[in-house]
């Protein structure tokens, strides 16, 4: 195992954490195409019943992460990032193997619950970035993590679809293998990013829960407002996850082939924005301007999609929606610059908790708006859910305009 700490500004450290996140995302992406089919198989073969169970599973996953993420963040502040990431990777590997063997639906639920509790590497990776990257390079580094997400969610489902032709459990074995490989990689290669002298001196349970973590952020008013911004933008993003397939089927008559091709285009464009544009835009225009430009592109792209009468017009909005990805890395960078080193994990855990909270309510909000918008005999506005998401981003833009100024000092405890 590594004997040295990761050095601040170290490119190898960024490469290590990028690979860790990429492998984790790949393991999650691989099971996306087959999990509903396995649920259908274990629930008696009825699609309607399977849909109910899949929805319940997604809600459970988000609810558990809502409570678990602050615990994981506080643990990484106290005992280091590397240990939390290793425990996460080992837990996911064992869990995916259990899901591959699950003979009943309840055991599959247990597996997903364990996945939710151990999926800590994403928020801990953001804290890792704050540990090893100077503030002026932080937004670009967060953009690279965004690229890992984009690559994983494009390549993972494609691999999962191919393995799914062998059987619905084969992708779970592949995901288990990737997660356990990631554990071995981290055990021998991944350096620790938080030295003992910069760690939190104690682990306080009252600060390691969603409400306590939010109260902790109230010490930093601008960070609290930026966290609210991230929550609003993530809530708006659920319009794509929850209504994309239904909307394009209803309005354009799309099937799996068209949906898959368009989602691949979304992933490709989003990956390019995160990997190539974010860092350059922040260097040239600054974090605040890049954040506001990303939100503006999100608003325009969502309105475009909501009003697009033809499929070609809808697809043409994809690059604009991808530019929405300019907004999150600068917001992350601005927040991390205002929080001291021994609270970076709690910051990221709180953000992950807020995103999970959005995941509990977002899908129901947008699917119900979509259902109401097409309920009439001659619906006039089937894209109402997209317009609602655009309105949420306008609110987020107002918050960003007010609070997204650079911090007066590089770090550190003063908001």
N, C-alpha and C positions, 0 to 999 in steps of 0.2 A: 504494500500500500504506500501511497505517497508520503514522503517524510517532510516535505516543505509546504509552506502556505502559498496560495496563489498570490502573485504580486499585483499590486494596483496598476491598472493599465496594461496588464499582460494579455497579449493576443492569444497565446495558448490556453489561458484560462477561459477566455470567451469561446474558443473552439470546443473545449471540453464541455461547457454547459450547453452550447448549441447542439452538440451531438446527443447529449443526455435528453434534452427536450425533444429533439427530432425522433429519437427512438421511442420515447414515450408516446408521442402523438401518433406515430406509425402503429403502435400496438393498439391504441384506441381506435384508430381509423380502420384497421383491418376487420374489426368485428361489426362495424356499422351495417354492411350489407346483409349480414346473416342473423344478427340478434333478433329482429322481428320474426324471422322464419323459425328460429329455434323456439321462441316464445309460442308461436302458433302451433308448432309440433307438440310442445309440452302442455298446451292448454286445450288439446282435443281437436285441433285442426280447423277451428272456426275463426275466420279472419276478423269478424266483428269483436269476438271475445278477446282475441289476441291484441287488437288495437287498444282495448281498454287496459289490458295488463301492461302493454308497452308504455302507455301514457302514465300509468301509476308508477312504473319503474323509473321513468324520467323525473317525475316529481320527487320520488324518494331520494334519488341520486342528488338532486339539487338541494333538498332539505338537509340531508346529512352533511353535504359540503358547507352549507351555511353555518353549521355549528363546528365542524371539524377544522375548517381553514384557519380561524384565529388560533386554535390550539397548536396547529402545526407551525404557524408563523412565530408564535411565542417560543415554542420549543427550539426553533432554529436560531432565535436570538440568544437563547440561554446555552445551548449545547453545540451550536455550529450548523452550517448549511449542509455540509457533507453527510452527516449522520442522518438527517431527516430525509435527504434525497435517497440514500441507500436503503433506509427502512421502507420508503415509498416504493422503490423499484422491486425489492424483494416481496413486499406485500402484494403488488400488482401481479407479479409472476405467479405466485402461489394461487392468487385469486382466479386468474384466467385459467389455470389448470383445473381448479375446482369447477369452474363454469363449463369447461370442456367435458367434464365427467358427469355434470349434474343430471340425475335421472328424473328430477321433478321440478316443477315451477318454483316451489318455495326455496329450493336450494339455489336456483338461479338468482332469485331475489337476494338471498344471503350473499352470493358472490358479488352482485352489484353494490350491495351495501358496503362490503369490504373495499371494493374499488373506490367508492366515494370517500371512505375514511383514509385510504392510503394514497390517494392521488395528490400528493403534496408537491411534487417536483415542479409544477408550473409556477405556483406562487413563490416557492422557495428559490426557483431560478431567477425570478425578478429581483429578489433580495440579493442573490449572488452577484447579479450584474451591478447593483448599487455598490457592493463591496469592492469590486475589482475595476470599476470604470470611473474615471474622473467626470464631473458633471457635464462638461462641454461635449463629451463623447457618448453620454448615456442614452440619449434619444436614439442615436444610430444603433447602439447595441440592442436596445429594446426592439428596434425595427428588425434586427436579425432574428430575434426570437419569434417575432411575428412571421418572418419568412419560414422558420421551422414549422410553425403551425400550418402555413399554407401548403408547404411541400407534403407534410404528413397527411393532411386531409384530402390531398389530391391522389397521392401514391397509395396511401393506406387502403381506402375503399376499393381501388382498382385491384390491389393484391388480394384483398378479402373476397372480392367478387370471383376472382379466378380460383381461389382455394375453396370457395363455397360450392363450386361445381363438383368438388370431391365429396363434400358432405358439410352439413351446417356446423359441425364441431371442429373441422380442420382449422378455420381461421383462429379459433380460440387457442389451439395448441401453438400456432405461429405467434400469436400475441404473447403467450406465456414465455415462449422461447426468446422473443425480443426483450421482454422486461427482465428476465433473468440474465440475459447477456448484458443488458444495461447495468444491472447490479454488479456483475463481474468487472465491467469496464470502470464503473465508479469506484469499486473497491481498490483497484490497482492503479488507476490513472487520475481520477478526479481529485484535485487538491482542495483543501479547505480554504475558504475565502475569508472567514471571520476569525481573526486571532483571539486568543483568550482575553487579552486586555481590552478588547472592544466589545465583548459580549455583555449581555444583561447579567446582573449579579444574582438575580433570583427569578424564579418562574412563579408568577402570580395568577392563580386560576381566575380571579375576578377580572383580570385584564385579558384573559385568554378565552373569552366567550364573545359572541357577536356584539352584545350591548356594551360590555366593558371595553372592547376594542374601539367601538365608535366613540365612547366617552374619552378614551385615550387620545383619539384624533382631535377632539375638541380643544386640546392644548394648542393645536396648530390650525387656526381658523381657515387659512387659505387651503391647507391640505384637506380639511374637512369639506370645503366647497368643491375642490377638484375631485374628491372621492364621490361626491354627489353627481358631478358631471359624468364620471366614468359609469356610475350606476344608470344614469339616464340614457347614455349612448348604448350601453349593453342591453337595456330594456328595449330600445328601438331596434336593435339588431335582431331580436327574436322574431321580427316580422318575416325575415328571410328564412329562418330555420323552421318556423311553424306554418307558414302559409304559401311558401314558394311553390311546392308541388301542387297544392290544391288550386292556387290561383292560376298557374299556367295551364293546368288541365282544363279548368272551367273556361278561361278566356281564349286560349289558343289551341285547345285540344291536344296538348303535348302528352307524350308517353314517356316511359323510362329512358329511351334513347336521347330524346331532346333534352330532358331534364339533366341526365348525366353529362351530356356534352356542355351544356351551359354552366353547370356547377364546376366542371373542369376548367372552363374559361374563367370563371370567378376566382377559383383557386390560383390559377396561373397569374392573372392580373394582380391579385392581392399579394402574392409572393413577390412579384417584381416591385410593387410599391414598397413593401416592407424592406426588402433586401437592398434596393437600389436608390429609391427616391427619398426615403425618410431622412437618412443621415445627411444627404446633400442639401435637402430643403432646410433642415435645421441650421446647418453651417451658413447657408446663404441668407436665409430670411429670419432665423431665430425661432425659438420654440413656440412662442405665443402666436406668431403669424402662421406657422405651419399647422398648429392645432386648429386655429380658426378656419384656415383654408380647407382642412380635411372635413370639418363639420359642414362647411358650406357645400362641398362636393357631395357629402352624404345627403343633405337636404334636397339638392337638385336631382340627384340620382333616384331617390325614393319617389319624389313627385313625378319624375319622368316615367318610372316603372308603373306607378299607380294610374297614370293617365294614358299609357301606351295602348293604342287600339289594335296594333298588329304585333306579331311575334318579333319581326325584324327590329321594330322600334324598341321593344323590351330588351332584346339582346344588345342593342347599341348603347344602352344605359350601363352595361356591365363595367366598362372601364371607369366611368364616373363614380359608380358605387365603390369600385376598388380604391379610388383615391380617398374615400372615407377613412381608409387605413392610415392616412397621414396623421390622424388626430390622437390616437391612443399613446404611441411612444412618447411624444412631447409631454402629454399629461402625466405619464408615469415618471418621466425625468424630472418635471417640476415638483412633483410630490416628494420623490426620493431625496431631492436636494434640500428639502426643508425638514427632514427627519434625521436624527442622529443615528450612528451606525448600530447601536444596540437596540433600535426599534424598527429597523428596516423589515425584519421578518414579520413583526406585528402589523406594520403597514400593509404589506403584501397579503397577509392572511385576512386582514379586514377587507381589502379590496376583493379578494376571492370570495369572501362571505357575501359581500354585496352583490357580486355577479351571480352567485347561487340564488340569492333572494330574488333577483330579476328572473332567474330561470324557473322559479316556482310560479310566478304570476304572468310572465311575458307570453308564453305559448297560449294560455287560456284567454288572455286579453285579445290577442290578435286573431286567433281562430274564431272567437265569438263575434268580433267586429266584421270579419270576412263573412261569417254565416249570415249575419243580419243584412249585410250589404247585397247579398244575392238572394235574399228571401222573397223579394217581390216577383211578380210574373214577368216584369221587364226591368231588370235592375239597371240603374243609371250609373252607379259608381262601384263596380266590383273591386276597384283598387283602393277602397276607403282605408283598409288596414295600412297600406303603404303611406297614405297621406297622414294618418295618425302618427306613424313612426317619424315622418318628416317634421311634424309639429313638435314632437318630443325633442328632436335635434335642434330645432330653433330655440327651445327653452335652454338646452345645453349650451348653445352658442352664446346666449345672453349671460349665463354663468361664467363661461370661459372668458368672455370679453372683460368681465369685471375682475376676475381673480387670477388670470393666467399671466401675471407679470413675473419676470425673473426674480428669484429671491435676493435679498440684500447681501447675503453671505453665502459662501459655497455650501455649507451644510449647517446645519446644525443646531438644531433645536430651536431656532427662532423662526416663527412663521410671519 
